[in-house]
Amino acid sequence: MEGGNGPDLQLQQLPLATAAISVLPHEDPYSYKENLIGALLAIFGHLVISIALNLQKYSHIRLAGSRDPRAYFRTKTWWCGLFFLLLGELGVFSSYAFAPLSLIVPLSVVSVIASAIIGIIFIKEKWKPKDFLRRYVLSFLGCGLAVVGTYLLITFGPNSHEMMTGDNITKHLVSWPFLLYMLVEIILFCLLLYFYKRKNANYIVVILLLVALLGSMTVVTVKAIAGMIVVSIQGSLQLGYPIFYIMLVCMVATAVFQARFLTQASQLYDSSQIASIGYILSTATAITAGATFYLDFTGEDVLHICMFALGCLIAFLGVFLITRTKKKSIPFEPYISMDAMPGMQNVHDKGIAVQPDLKASFSYGALENNDSMAEIYTPATLPVVQEEHGSKGVSALPYRVLEHSKKE
């Protein structure tokens, strides 16, 4: 009997040992394979997205520098860029189904690296020898640091995996860590929105923190939707759960409002500042959301967590160096007040002059609904002198514009 029970006991102990190994996040080769697939999909997606955006930018620049009367959406280059953009977004979306959220989000640094390299190689800019060290060497140094940070992120990233079923997502949604995180995020978002809308706190950190808070919820819902779709493809249908459509609505809503705040930030600040600060804030909030909702760092040792944090910091520094070397756009400085010209009507109800935005407006006379805002500057006007009327029968001009020398 003992000889017969020996193999049975060994077979009964084997599943227990396998279950014990699966709990350890860094000893399951299948988990490493899923992490690698997700990381490669994210890198491919961000690389293709960067190429697509540069193709569309090239299409706009070429049309602006030629006499071609066609609209930009009638060119093959722009449609090619749109195709690559959709392909890249599909790759990034698919990556969330394989790897943890905290690993995929920081890999958006790849798009910054690719944009820097494409800008240096394909954009023929004239530079002076004294500017080479300040611009291009720092750009390559930033790219190198970003690559090192990306390697550390992939190597020491969280390795927790679970089936994205409707029941699991529902349990995560009502767990107390995520509910506490949502309470803090809602309070912080309402405070920032109050200061932004009511107190006119148009600081770049305020706007991009609003974007980051919305973005953290966007990536949480994206991972849930992508995971449920993959599980459905594997044979266990998950599209009948109401949580799938709740996540879908939340994803669309947060993405739309996130785009609106980003548009407002791009009208006020330079794109390089938005890229660097936005990447840091969005990555930090998304990692926090992944750690509280999906429990990405459960079972991780201190060494892996510290090395992952070091990889994030190195990637942050690399993005900062890359974006710091970009040329900043010079805002248009207004000189003439339109309401001071004879015959020019004022289009605002409360008498505010039509002026271009001092922050970063690229269109002269762009109207903005700032009737409820206090004037932050006084428009400069041309000095005018009213002349006396000449002899009878000769109508003199009611105004005479004084000429200024170059010194004045």
ZAMARGU-4260 file (C-alpha; in steps of 0.2 Angstrom, whole numbers, plus 5000, padded with zeros to 4 digits):
<rodrens>
0) 5000/5000/5000 | 5014/5012/5004 | 5022/5009/4987 | 5005/5012/4978 | 5002/5028/4988
5) 5019/5035/4985 | 5016/5041/4967 | 4999/5047/4971 | 5006/5058/4985 | 5019/5065/4973
10) 5005/5069/4960 | 4995/5077/4974 | 5009/5088/4979 | 5014/5093/4961 | 4999/5105/4959
15) 5003/5113/4976 | 5021/5116/4971 | 5015/5123/4954 | 5003/5135/4963 | 5016/5140/4975
20) 5028/5145/4961 | 5014/5154/4952 | 5012/5166/4967 | 5031/5171/4965 | 5030/5184/4952
25) 5048/5183/4945 | 5050/5164/4943 | 5036/5161/4930 | 5044/5161/4913 | 5026/5162/4905
30) 5024/5179/4914 | 5040/5185/4908 | 5035/5180/4890 | 5018/5190/4892 | 5028/5205/4899
35) 5040/5205/4884 | 5025/5203/4872 | 5017/5218/4880 | 5032/5229/4880 | 5037/5225/4862
40) 5019/5230/4857 | 5020/5246/4867 | 5037/5251/4859 | 5031/5246/4842 | 5015/5256/4844
45) 5024/5272/4851 | 5037/5271/4837 | 5024/5270/4824 | 5014/5284/4831 | 5029/5296/4831
50) 5032/5292/4813 | 5014/5295/4809 | 5013/5312/4817 | 5029/5317/4809 | 5022/5312/4792
55) 5006/5322/4795 | 5017/5337/4800 | 5028/5335/4784 | 5012/5335/4774 | 5006/5352/4782
60) 5023/5360/4780 | 5025/5355/4762 | 5007/5362/4758 | 5011/5378/4767 | 5027/5380/4757
65) 5020/5377/4740 | 5006/5384/4729 | 4996/5368/4730 | 4978/5373/4733 | 4973/5355/4739
70) 4968/5353/4757 | 4979/5343/4769 | 4966/5328/4770 | 4967/5326/4751 | 4986/5322/4751
75) 4993/5304/4751 | 5006/5308/4764 | 4993/5314/4777 | 4982/5298/4774 | 4998/5287/4776
80) 5001/5296/4792 | 4983/5293/4798 | 4985/5274/4794 | 5001/5273/4804 | 4993/5282/4818
85) 4979/5270/4819 | 4991/5255/4818 | 5001/5262/4832 | 4986/5266/4843 | 4981/5248/4840
90) 4998/5241/4845 | 4998/5251/4861 | 4980/5246/4865 | 4984/5228/4863 | 4999/5229/4874
95) 4988/5233/4889 | 4981/5215/4888 | 4997/5207/4890 | 5008/5217/4902 | 5004/5226/4919
100) 4998/5244/4918 | 5013/5251/4927 | 5025/5243/4914 | 5016/5249/4899 | 5013/5267/4903
105) 5031/5273/4906 | 5036/5266/4889 | 5028/5281/4880 | 5046/5288/4882 | 5049/5279/4865
110) 5039/5291/4856 | 5049/5306/4863 | 5065/5297/4858 | 5059/5293/4840 | 5053/5311/4838
115) 5070/5318/4843 | 5079/5307/4831 | 5067/5310/4817 | 5069/5329/4820 | 5088/5329/4820
120) 5090/5318/4805 | 5076/5322/4793 | 5073/5341/4798 | 5087/5350/4789 | 5090/5364/4802
125) 5105/5377/4801 | 5115/5377/4817 | 5131/5386/4822 | 5145/5376/4830 | 5143/5385/4847
130) 5125/5378/4847 | 5129/5360/4843 | 5134/5356/4861 | 5119/5364/4869 | 5106/5356/4857
135) 5112/5340/4848 | 5124/5333/4861 | 5111/5336/4875 | 5098/5328/4864 | 5108/5312/4861
140) 5112/5312/4879 | 5094/5313/4883 | 5090/5299/4871 | 5103/5288/4879 | 5096/5291/4896
145) 5079/5287/4890 | 5085/5271/4882 | 5093/5266/4899 | 5077/5270/4908 | 5067/5260/4896
150) 5079/5244/4899 | 5077/5246/4917 | 5058/5247/4916 | 5057/5232/4906 | 5069/5222/4916
155) 5063/5226/4933 | 5045/5230/4929 | 5030/5222/4939 | 5026/5204/4934 | 5009/5202/4941
160) 4996/5194/4929 | 4978/5189/4930 | 4963/5185/4919 | 4954/5201/4915 | 4937/5193/4918
165) 4921/5204/4922 | 4921/5196/4940 | 4939/5201/4943 | 4937/5219/4937 | 4922/5221/4947
170) 4931/5215/4963 | 4945/5227/4959 | 4932/5241/4956 | 4925/5240/4974 | 4941/5236/4983
175) 4945/5248/4997 | 4962/5253/4990 | 4955/5259/4974 | 4940/5267/4982 | 4951/5277/4993
180) 4962/5282/4978 | 4946/5288/4969 | 4941/5298/4983 | 4958/5307/4984 | 4958/5309/4965
185) 4940/5316/4964 | 4944/5329/4978 | 4960/5334/4970 | 4952/5336/4953 | 4938/5346/4959
190) 4950/5358/4968 | 4961/5360/4953 | 4946/5363/4942 | 4940/5376/4954 | 4956/5386/4954
195) 4958/5384/4935 | 4940/5389/4930 | 4936/5402/4944 | 4953/5409/4950 | 4960/5409/4932
200) 4975/5398/4938 | 4982/5395/4920 | 4998/5387/4926 | 5005/5373/4916 | 5006/5361/4931
205) 4988/5364/4935 | 4982/5360/4917 | 4993/5345/4915 | 4989/5338/4932 | 4971/5338/4927
210) 4976/5329/4911 | 4986/5317/4921 | 4972/5313/4933 | 4960/5310/4919 | 4973/5300/4910
215) 4975/5288/4925 | 4957/5283/4923 | 4959/5281/4904 | 4973/5269/4905 | 4964/5259/4919
220) 4948/5257/4908 | 4959/5253/4893 | 4968/5239/4901 | 4951/5232/4907 | 4943/5233/4890
225) 4958/5226/4881 | 4960/5212/4893 | 4941/5207/4892 | 4942/5207/4873 | 4957/5195/4873
230) 4949/5184/4885 | 4933/5184/4874 | 4944/5179/4859 | 4952/5165/4869 | 4934/5157/4871
235) 4927/5164/4887 | 4915/5178/4882 | 4916/5193/4893 | 4906/5206/4882 | 4890/5202/4891
240) 4896/5209/4908 | 4889/5227/4912 | 4906/5232/4918 | 4913/5231/4900 | 4901/5245/4894
245) 4904/5255/4910 | 4923/5254/4907 | 4920/5259/4889 | 4910/5274/4893 | 4922/5280/4906
250) 4936/5277/4893 | 4928/5288/4880 | 4923/5302/4892 | 4940/5303/4901 | 4949/5303/4884
255) 4938/5317/4877 | 4940/5329/4892 | 4959/5324/4892 | 4960/5330/4874 | 4951/5346/4878
260) 4963/5351/4892 | 4978/5346/4881 | 4971/5358/4868 | 4970/5372/4880 | 4987/5369/4887
265) 4994/5369/4869 | 4987/5386/4866 | 4995/5393/4882 | 5012/5385/4883 | 5026/5378/4872
270) 5025/5360/4866 | 5042/5355/4874 | 5036/5360/4891 | 5020/5350/4888 | 5029/5335/4883
275) 5041/5334/4897 | 5030/5339/4912 | 5015/5330/4905 | 5025/5314/4903 | 5031/5315/4921
280) 5014/5319/4929 | 5005/5306/4918 | 5017/5292/4921 | 5017/5295/4940 | 4998/5295/4941
285) 4995/5281/4930 | 5008/5270/4940 | 4999/5275/4956 | 4982/5270/4948 | 4989/5253/4942
290) 4996/5249/4959 | 4979/5253/4968 | 4967/5245/4955 | 4977/5230/4948 | 4989/5228/4963
295) 5003/5228/4951 | 5017/5228/4964 | 5009/5214/4975 | 5023/5201/4979 | 5037/5212/4972
300) 5053/5213/4982 | 5061/5229/4987 | 5075/5228/4975 | 5064/5226/4960 | 5053/5241/4965
305) 5068/5252/4968 | 5076/5248/4951 | 5059/5251/4943 | 5058/5268/4952 | 5076/5272/4946
310) 5072/5267/4928 | 5057/5280/4929 | 5068/5294/4936 | 5081/5291/4922 | 5068/5291/4909
315) 5061/5307/4916 | 5078/5315/4915 | 5080/5309/4897 | 5064/5317/4892 | 5068/5333/4901
320) 5085/5334/4891 | 5077/5330/4875 | 5063/5343/4876 | 5074/5356/4884 | 5085/5357/4868
325) 5070/5361/4856 | 5067/5378/4849 | 5053/5387/4858 | 5041/5397/4848 | 5041/5415/4849
330) 5024/5422/4854 | 5017/5436/4843 | 5018/5453/4851 | 5003/5465/4847 | 5007/5483/4844
335) 4991/5491/4837 | 4974/5492/4846 | 4961/5489/4833 | 4948/5499/4842 | 4959/5514/4841
340) 4958/5514/4822 | 4944/5525/4814 | 4929/5515/4808 | 4935/5499/4817 | 4920/5491/4826
345) 4922/5482/4843 | 4916/5464/4842 | 4915/5462/4861 | 4900/5466/4871 | 4909/5474/4885
350) 4922/5484/4876 | 4937/5473/4877 | 4948/5476/4862 | 4952/5463/4849 | 4970/5457/4852
355) 4980/5441/4849 | 4984/5431/4864 | 5000/5435/4872 | 5003/5417/4878 | 5005/5407/4862
360) 4992/5412/4849 | 4998/5410/4831 | 4983/5418/4823 | 4981/5437/4824 | 4965/5443/4831
365) 4959/5426/4837 | 4944/5429/4848 | 4943/5422/4865 | 4928/5422/4877 | 4936/5432/4891
370) 4922/5444/4895 | 4922/5438/4913 | 4941/5439/4915 | 4950/5455/4920 | 4962/5462/4908
375) 4979/5457/4911 | 4987/5470/4899 | 4984/5487/4892 | 4984/5486/4873 | 4997/5498/4865
380) 4990/5511/4854 | 4997/5522/4840 | 4998/5540/4846 | 4986/5551/4836 | 4984/5569/4835
385) 4968/5578/4829 | 4971/5591/4817 | 4962/5607/4814 | 4951/5608/4799 | 4958/5618/4784
390) 4950/5630/4773 | 4932/5628/4769 | 4928/5616/4755 | 4943/5605/4759 | 4940/5591/4770
395) 4955/5586/4781 | 4958/5569/4788 | 4952/5568/4806 | 4967/5559/4812 | 4986/5560/4808
400) 4998/5545/4813 | 5014/5551/4820 | 5030/5543/4812 | 5043/5535/4824 | 5061/5533/4822
405) 5069/5517/4824 | 5076/5522/4841 | 5059/5526/4847
</rodrens>
